[in-house]
Amino acid sequence: MKKILSLAISLFWVTTSSFSQDTDEQRNQLNEARQNRYPIRPVQIGFVPPLSTNGMDNGIVSNRLSLNLLGGFSAALDGAEFSGLFSLEKDYVRGAQFSGILNGVGNEVDGAQYGGITNVAGGPLYGAQFAGIANIVGKNVKGAQFGGIANVAGENVRGAQVGGIANVAESVDGVQIAGIANVAKRVKGTQIGLINIAETVDGAQIGLLSLSKNGYHRFEVWAGDALHANIGYKMGGNRKFYNIFTVGAAWPTGDNVRWGSIRWGYGYGIGTNQPMGKRNQISIEAISYQIQEEGNYWDELNMLNQARVSFIFPLRNRLALTVTPTFNVQVTKFETGEGVGTEWVKWSVYDRTFARRWDDEQVRVRMWPGLNVGIQF
């Protein structure tokens, strides 16, 4: 039995060593307050409360090692607990809980919870939670939460939240990584997800859509070669990393110009902005447009891809002049009466049409340098 207990505690320390080295004053106070709070039983074996070796004493004792066929309940845990379905501690856990469905603790967890479905801690977490669906902490997290679907922290996270769908916290000093959404009021670190939401970010939001009340927000209108008129919105937690949403259009020249012959496109991109001297700035960006022109279908490959280096010269307040050299790559399968693709500009440094081996469909690739000039505000 001692070997089992030693193995369980060793597993706990190996798994959580990178998260449980915080020796701040609050944690020390909690450790001191737990001393001699409950009588400690070396071993508890049970079926389901109160059918166990602790009997009716479950709610007034702590266990070093608790083994439960279905579920366990006690005042606290000072070691390791293994349960087929659930493990519940009225007060605290200092050690590790392993349950097929649920681990629940009324106050702090100083260690780790491994739940097949859910882990819940009413107080702070010093360590880690691993759950198939969700992890919930009522107060601070100093360590990490790994949830198959979601992680929720009632207050601050100092460490990491990794969720299959969503992470939610009051503030994060570390990283949030989610398959869909990260939500926090304040972030000092990084959010990585499809959607990132924060009020203030000191770090980076990396995703398809990043929303920050006090973040980086800019509108820009510019003239270009492939698309003559463009308007874009740049948004992100700060200027270190932002998303770009844009639309642009070009109109043909000559006789018999019809409305349907206008070429236009919508695009998405990413960028970063850095100071260049005392007032000027430089942005490095990449944007991809899907181009719609007369005769081609919405789902037909007809793309304009741009690498951009934008030089920004402030004029007054938020108003600035932008001069942006670009490198353009047109990739199209749009078939016209004259071949594949239309020539959006008259010059190029590369122009080649490829026949795909598996379906003989032709793809044309054209490349050229360009220049955009605009106003940012």
VMD Tcl script that draws the C-alpha trace (Angstrom):
set ca {
  {0.00 0.00 0.00}
  {2.87 2.36 0.79}
  {4.29 1.73 -2.70}
  {0.95 2.67 -4.27}
  {0.80 5.87 -2.23}
  {4.41 6.74 -3.08}
  {3.81 6.12 -6.79}
  {0.67 8.29 -6.84}
  {2.34 11.19 -5.06}
  {5.40 10.92 -7.33}
  {3.17 11.02 -10.40}
  {1.49 14.12 -9.05}
  {4.76 15.95 -8.41}
  {6.24 15.03 -11.81}
  {3.12 16.18 -13.64}
  {2.71 19.45 -11.79}
  {6.26 20.44 -10.92}
  {6.36 23.13 -13.60}
  {3.19 24.70 -12.23}
  {3.45 24.32 -8.43}
  {6.66 26.15 -7.58}
  {4.89 29.35 -6.59}
  {5.86 30.02 -2.96}
  {4.17 33.39 -2.57}
  {2.82 34.64 0.72}
  {-0.81 33.63 0.06}
  {0.13 30.02 -0.64}
  {2.30 29.82 2.45}
  {-0.55 31.15 4.54}
  {-2.85 28.46 3.16}
  {-0.31 25.75 3.96}
  {0.02 27.01 7.54}
  {-3.75 27.24 7.96}
  {-4.18 23.60 6.86}
  {-1.83 22.25 9.52}
  {-3.69 19.96 11.93}
  {-7.06 21.14 10.65}
  {-8.33 17.55 10.32}
  {-7.18 14.17 11.58}
  {-5.30 12.41 8.78}
  {-6.08 8.77 7.96}
  {-3.30 6.90 6.11}
  {-5.66 4.82 3.94}
  {-9.36 4.94 3.09}
  {-11.11 2.28 0.97}
  {-14.74 2.66 -0.05}
  {-17.58 1.83 -2.39}
  {-19.65 5.00 -2.22}
  {-20.10 7.35 0.79}
  {-20.67 6.40 3.55}
  {-19.88 2.78 2.63}
  {-16.17 3.07 3.34}
  {-13.58 2.38 6.01}
  {-14.10 5.94 7.30}
  {-17.82 5.36 7.65}
  {-19.63 8.40 9.07}
  {-16.29 10.15 9.72}
  {-15.85 10.99 6.03}
  {-16.75 14.66 6.51}
  {-14.31 15.28 9.38}
  {-11.09 13.60 8.26}
  {-8.39 13.93 5.60}
  {-6.87 10.97 3.72}
  {-3.36 10.17 2.56}
  {-4.57 7.55 0.11}
  {-8.22 7.13 -0.85}
  {-9.44 4.30 -3.09}
  {-13.11 4.30 -4.14}
  {-14.93 1.92 -6.45}
  {-17.61 4.49 -7.36}
  {-17.09 7.68 -5.38}
  {-15.40 9.23 -2.40}
  {-16.13 12.08 -0.01}
  {-14.03 13.56 2.79}
  {-13.19 16.82 4.51}
  {-9.84 17.09 2.73}
  {-7.12 15.22 0.88}
  {-3.42 15.22 1.79}
  {-2.15 12.74 -0.78}
  {-3.86 10.91 -3.66}
  {-7.39 9.77 -4.41}
  {-8.62 7.34 -7.09}
  {-12.35 6.97 -7.82}
  {-14.32 5.24 -10.55}
  {-16.84 8.09 -10.85}
  {-16.31 11.03 -8.50}
  {-14.07 12.44 -5.78}
  {-15.37 15.20 -3.51}
  {-13.52 17.13 -0.82}
  {-15.44 19.55 1.38}
  {-12.42 21.74 2.08}
  {-9.07 21.41 0.28}
  {-6.81 19.12 -1.75}
  {-3.07 18.93 -1.32}
  {-2.10 16.20 -3.73}
  {-3.92 14.65 -6.68}
  {-7.44 13.50 -7.54}
  {-8.15 10.94 -10.28}
  {-11.81 10.29 -11.21}
  {-13.71 8.87 -14.14}
  {-16.26 11.71 -14.16}
  {-15.89 14.47 -11.57}
  {-13.42 15.93 -9.11}
  {-14.87 18.59 -6.83}
  {-13.21 20.65 -4.08}
  {-14.84 23.34 -1.94}
  {-11.73 25.47 -1.48}
  {-8.16 25.42 -2.79}
  {-6.36 22.77 -4.80}
  {-2.61 22.59 -4.24}
  {-1.74 19.91 -6.73}
  {-3.63 18.35 -9.63}
  {-7.07 17.16 -10.68}
  {-7.54 14.55 -13.43}
  {-11.22 14.20 -14.35}
  {-12.76 12.27 -17.19}
  {-15.41 14.97 -17.60}
  {-15.09 17.86 -15.12}
  {-12.87 19.34 -12.43}
  {-14.17 21.99 -10.04}
  {-12.26 23.99 -7.42}
  {-14.08 26.60 -5.37}
  {-10.88 28.32 -4.25}
  {-7.53 29.01 -5.93}
  {-5.64 26.40 -7.96}
  {-1.90 25.91 -7.45}
  {-1.05 23.26 -10.01}
  {-3.01 21.81 -12.91}
  {-6.41 20.56 -14.01}
  {-6.93 18.00 -16.79}
  {-10.51 17.29 -17.90}
  {-12.20 15.69 -20.86}
  {-14.81 18.47 -20.98}
  {-14.41 21.37 -18.53}
  {-12.29 22.80 -15.74}
  {-13.72 25.40 -13.37}
  {-11.88 27.41 -10.72}
  {-13.70 29.93 -8.54}
  {-10.68 32.13 -7.87}
  {-7.08 32.35 -9.08}
  {-5.21 29.83 -11.18}
  {-1.46 29.60 -10.74}
  {-0.57 26.79 -13.07}
  {-2.58 25.40 -15.96}
  {-6.00 24.21 -17.06}
  {-6.35 21.68 -19.89}
  {-9.97 21.12 -20.92}
  {-11.33 19.19 -23.85}
  {-14.06 21.82 -24.29}
  {-13.70 24.72 -21.84}
  {-11.73 26.24 -18.98}
  {-13.18 28.85 -16.65}
  {-11.37 30.88 -13.99}
  {-13.37 33.21 -11.78}
  {-10.44 35.56 -11.26}
  {-6.84 35.55 -12.49}
  {-4.84 32.98 -14.44}
  {-1.09 32.99 -14.03}
  {0.05 30.28 -16.37}
  {-2.00 28.68 -19.15}
  {-5.52 27.79 -20.23}
  {-5.75 25.28 -23.08}
  {-9.30 24.48 -24.23}
  {-10.73 22.64 -27.19}
  {-13.46 25.25 -27.61}
  {-13.22 28.14 -25.11}
  {-11.29 29.72 -22.24}
  {-12.70 32.35 -19.89}
  {-10.88 34.32 -17.20}
  {-10.96 37.70 -15.49}
  {-7.29 38.33 -16.32}
  {-4.48 36.23 -17.80}
  {-0.76 36.49 -17.15}
  {0.42 33.81 -19.53}
  {-1.35 32.20 -22.46}
  {-4.85 31.21 -23.55}
  {-5.12 28.68 -26.39}
  {-8.57 27.66 -27.67}
  {-10.04 26.01 -30.72}
  {-12.70 28.74 -30.99}
  {-12.74 31.54 -28.40}
  {-10.65 33.12 -25.64}
  {-12.25 35.68 -23.36}
  {-10.51 37.78 -20.70}
  {-10.75 41.30 -19.37}
  {-6.99 41.84 -19.16}
  {-4.29 39.82 -20.92}
  {-0.58 40.06 -20.22}
  {0.69 37.41 -22.54}
  {-0.92 35.77 -25.56}
  {-4.35 34.67 -26.77}
  {-4.37 32.12 -29.59}
  {-7.77 31.14 -30.98}
  {-10.23 31.63 -33.80}
  {-11.81 34.49 -31.81}
  {-9.98 36.44 -29.10}
  {-11.73 38.97 -26.87}
  {-10.11 41.20 -24.26}
  {-10.43 44.71 -22.92}
  {-6.68 45.35 -22.59}
  {-3.83 43.31 -24.08}
  {-0.15 43.59 -23.20}
  {1.12 40.92 -25.54}
  {-0.55 39.52 -28.66}
  {-3.88 38.21 -29.91}
  {-3.39 35.67 -32.69}
  {-6.48 34.51 -34.54}
  {-9.01 35.14 -37.28}
  {-10.88 37.80 -35.27}
  {-9.34 39.67 -32.34}
  {-11.42 42.17 -30.40}
  {-9.96 44.54 -27.84}
  {-11.63 47.68 -26.49}
  {-8.30 49.40 -25.83}
  {-6.41 47.78 -28.68}
  {-5.15 48.77 -32.12}
  {-7.88 50.13 -34.44}
  {-7.23 51.83 -37.78}
  {-9.18 52.56 -40.96}
  {-7.27 53.00 -44.19}
  {-8.22 53.94 -47.74}
  {-5.71 53.51 -50.53}
  {-5.26 53.43 -54.29}
  {-3.50 50.53 -55.97}
  {-2.78 48.91 -59.30}
  {-4.77 45.64 -59.38}
  {-7.61 47.11 -57.32}
  {-7.85 50.85 -57.88}
  {-9.80 51.79 -54.74}
  {-9.59 49.98 -51.38}
  {-10.83 50.42 -47.85}
  {-9.59 48.35 -44.92}
  {-10.07 48.02 -41.18}
  {-7.16 46.92 -38.98}
  {-7.92 45.62 -35.50}
  {-6.12 43.74 -32.77}
  {-5.11 43.68 -29.13}
  {-2.22 46.00 -29.98}
  {0.04 46.93 -32.87}
  {2.24 43.83 -32.41}
  {-0.31 41.65 -34.23}
  {-3.58 42.67 -35.87}
  {-6.17 41.42 -38.36}
  {-7.06 43.19 -41.60}
  {-10.47 43.16 -43.30}
  {-10.66 44.87 -46.67}
  {-12.64 45.32 -49.88}
  {-11.44 46.81 -53.14}
  {-12.59 47.45 -56.69}
  {-11.20 48.27 -60.12}
  {-13.06 49.65 -63.07}
  {-12.25 48.99 -66.73}
  {-11.54 51.76 -69.20}
  {-12.59 52.23 -72.80}
  {-15.92 52.18 -74.61}
  {-19.03 50.21 -73.63}
  {-18.07 49.86 -69.97}
  {-20.85 48.07 -68.08}
  {-21.52 47.85 -64.33}
  {-21.11 44.09 -64.46}
  {-17.57 44.45 -65.82}
  {-16.26 46.06 -62.60}
  {-13.70 43.85 -60.88}
  {-13.86 43.73 -57.10}
  {-12.68 41.60 -54.21}
  {-12.82 41.05 -50.47}
  {-9.76 40.19 -48.43}
  {-8.38 39.16 -45.08}
  {-4.88 39.62 -43.75}
  {-2.58 39.97 -40.79}
  {0.03 42.54 -39.88}
  {2.41 44.00 -37.35}
  {3.26 47.65 -36.76}
  {6.49 49.03 -35.32}
  {7.86 52.54 -34.74}
  {10.37 53.89 -37.25}
  {12.10 56.86 -35.66}
  {10.31 59.31 -33.38}
  {7.05 59.72 -35.28}
  {7.00 57.48 -38.32}
  {5.94 53.83 -38.37}
  {6.33 50.74 -40.52}
  {3.82 47.92 -40.99}
  {4.54 44.51 -42.46}
  {1.36 42.87 -43.75}
  {-0.01 40.01 -45.85}
  {-3.46 40.10 -47.47}
  {-5.36 37.60 -49.63}
  {-8.29 38.69 -51.81}
  {-10.90 36.59 -53.56}
  {-11.61 38.45 -56.79}
  {-14.99 38.59 -58.49}
  {-15.16 39.66 -62.13}
  {-17.59 39.27 -64.97}
  {-18.11 35.61 -65.89}
  {-16.44 33.83 -62.98}
  {-18.17 31.95 -60.17}
  {-17.99 32.81 -56.47}
  {-16.27 29.56 -55.53}
  {-13.83 29.64 -58.45}
  {-10.16 30.15 -57.57}
  {-9.34 33.76 -58.53}
  {-7.06 35.22 -55.90}
  {-4.81 38.22 -55.40}
  {-2.20 37.70 -52.67}
  {-0.15 40.65 -51.46}
  {2.95 41.04 -49.30}
  {3.05 44.66 -48.13}
  {5.56 46.92 -46.42}
  {3.75 50.09 -45.45}
  {5.59 53.29 -44.48}
  {3.36 55.47 -42.30}
  {3.96 59.21 -41.96}
  {1.73 60.94 -39.37}
  {0.09 64.18 -40.51}
  {-2.12 65.24 -37.62}
  {-3.54 63.31 -34.66}
  {-4.48 59.86 -36.05}
  {-4.36 60.99 -39.69}
  {-1.35 59.61 -41.58}
  {-0.06 59.18 -45.12}
  {0.75 55.58 -46.15}
  {3.14 54.61 -48.93}
  {3.13 50.86 -49.46}
  {5.32 48.88 -51.87}
  {3.70 45.51 -52.60}
  {4.59 42.20 -54.17}
  {1.55 40.63 -55.83}
  {0.78 37.02 -56.71}
  {-2.28 36.30 -58.86}
  {-3.50 32.68 -58.72}
  {-6.46 31.90 -60.95}
  {-8.41 29.15 -62.70}
  {-10.84 31.64 -64.27}
  {-11.22 30.65 -67.93}
  {-11.88 33.38 -70.48}
  {-12.22 33.31 -74.22}
  {-8.54 34.22 -74.48}
  {-7.20 31.65 -72.00}
  {-6.83 31.36 -68.24}
  {-7.13 34.50 -66.14}
  {-7.24 38.17 -67.00}
  {-4.29 40.53 -66.80}
  {-5.02 42.90 -63.94}
  {-1.86 44.89 -64.66}
  {0.18 45.24 -67.83}
  {3.53 44.21 -66.32}
  {4.81 41.12 -64.54}
  {8.03 39.43 -63.44}
  {6.55 35.94 -63.69}
  {3.68 34.55 -65.74}
  {3.08 30.83 -66.17}
  {0.12 28.49 -66.65}
  {0.22 25.00 -65.15}
  {-1.88 21.96 -66.00}
  {-2.75 19.90 -62.91}
  {-1.93 16.24 -63.44}
  {-4.95 14.76 -61.68}
  {-7.69 16.64 -63.57}
  {-5.93 18.58 -66.39}
  {-7.37 21.81 -64.98}
  {-5.20 24.84 -65.69}
  {-3.94 27.30 -63.09}
  {-2.25 30.56 -63.99}
  {0.24 32.31 -61.68}
  {1.37 35.91 -62.31}
  {3.69 37.98 -60.10}
  {4.53 41.67 -60.14}
  {5.70 44.51 -57.89}
  {3.30 47.32 -57.16}
  {2.69 50.43 -55.11}
  {-0.23 51.61 -52.99}
  {-0.73 55.12 -51.62}
  {-3.36 55.96 -49.06}
  {-4.57 57.68 -45.92}
  {-4.85 56.04 -42.49}
  {-6.99 57.31 -39.64}
}
mol new
graphics top color blue
foreach p $ca { graphics top sphere $p radius 0.5 }
foreach p [lrange $ca 0 end-1] q [lrange $ca 1 end] { graphics top cylinder $p $q radius 0.2 }
display resetview
